[in-house]
Amino acid sequence: MTRRSRAIALTAVLTALVVVPVGAYLKLGTRVGTRTESLRWRTFPIRYFITNAGVSGVTAQQFQDAVTRAFNTWHAVENTQTSSTFVGFVQARPFSEDGANVIGYLSQPGQDRTLAATTFTVDTTDGRILESDIYFNTIFPWSTSDGGTADRYDVESIALHEIGHFLGLSHSALGETELIGGSRRVIAAQSVMFPIAFRAGNIADRSLKADDIAGISDIYGTSTFNRELGSVSGRVTKSGRGVQGAHVVAFNPKTGKLVGGFTLNEAGDFVIAGLEPGPQILRAEPLDDGDVTSFFDDDFDVDLDFRVTFYERIVAVPRGGGARDIEIKVTAK
Amino acid sequence: MQRALVAAVLAIVAGAGAPAFAQSVAVPRPKTVEISGGVTLVGGYDFGASNAELTPNAGTSPPFVEFKTTNRLKPGLGLQGRIGFVITPALAVEGGVRFTRPTYEVRVTDDFEGAPNTTIEETLSQYVFDGALVWHITGARFAGGSGVPFLYGGAGYLRELHEENAFVEEGIEYHAGGGIKWWFGQSGRIGIRAEGGISIRDGGFDFKDGKRMVPVAGASVIYSF
């Protein structure tokens, strides 16, 4: 999965992967026979290597430090179980299909809108991840300085996004964008997993947001996560029919936290899990802040023809349970 | 059986001394039990603004606001029941429960993508189980002694349930105030009680830590025996 610098390229890096049409968050999945399984690591710690090469302004050691911090940020999410180990520096480059998880720089001048990308090699007989690599495109300037460097992209921020993919998360749509000269630019976002990166010099994505935490918890959550948090589920409908591909956001007015989800079938069904118990405000919007292929497969029809709509009631989310049968009725534009 | 006998004896003793309304006995009488039930009104509370904020691309600018909300708990009308024991003419102890169904209201405005402003709600179930000391100001009796002003103060347990009992929030409640009790008839057993005061809540449904204060008022019918 890719992290674009300005605009969404229409290429899919991971053609073998699909978005899993179940659960709360967009997760990566893979076909296993006739089934689709969530892509997740099954044994920990995950062992990874770093390519022993730096770029202008960032040594291999500084790069490794930043990547390790990003891994640790994901591992620190409460009530989840993930861990990783840096094994050592290697000469191998990412994407070499050598059976090792390699993270490093790669020159990809043809991908001039892709800052970084993550690939997987999966055993299609059982869905096991055999290898995952992450590359950072050397055609962009990089930095690991504590406060960020103007005009250079922050390694740790981009690593946090890519490691989100590495752990099985797909993209979040919690952000707003604008089109400038045919290129899409992010105005604001509230998820590290938003597909379009902040501008160079911005280090805001070094920390996870509520949406990211809900997503990783959905994959690797412990029993405590399931016991302490709750979910909402229901449908988005237009003239009585389901709306597919709607972006539904739960806003907790008490904490200000935002967690997003999608309607993932023709019935317009959605589930948003990992919510703090208590009142939530639900808002449904069309998926118009990024290229649809950043979120779904090409053959997934997304309905963009409806107005942004708030659900008519405050939804009380129970601890360890779900608020169900919510119907958000939207109207055509 | 023993309990019925005691009650009968108390009634006889009380009845024996009960004068006509204009000459009513000074109340409340010590060693009596007061049961009351009626309505209560608990004031509302503003939780304030809470905005759905995104992190701006321009890192130093203020947060990007996706939409704004203003939040308040509207006043709730409900029921209350109390039972008290008059220790001396001036002092009583009591316990009770107040139940109200306030509405939590959110006004949603200024949506970045143009969603119409709207107001959405949920109904809470709010319980307060409390105990209190009541001080009758016997020196200020009125209506020939059948009415008496009082002051009260106490604490209790606050339990708030969100809609469909989906989620419970708990806290502590402290209250203080004043009112009047006024008994009717020669027996002095039945009367009314009206009160008003403040309720300080720590915990329960709130947007921030700390205490909040709401006005409370109530009116009840009292039966004394």
Interface residues (C-beta under 8 A of the other chain):
Chain A: G148 L174 G175 E176 R185 V186 I187 A188 A189 Q190 F198 R199 G201 N202 I203 A204 D205 K209 G230 V249 F251 P253 K254 G256 L258 P277 G278 P279 I281 R283 E285 R307 V308 T309 F310 Y311 E312 R313 I314 V315 A316 V317 P318 R319 G321 A323
Chain B: F47 S50 N51 A52 E53 L54 T55 P56 N57 A58 G59 P63 F64 E66 F67 T69 N71 Y104 V106 V108 D111 F112 E113 G114 A115 T118 I120 E121 E122 H162 E163 E164 A166 F167 E169 F205 F207
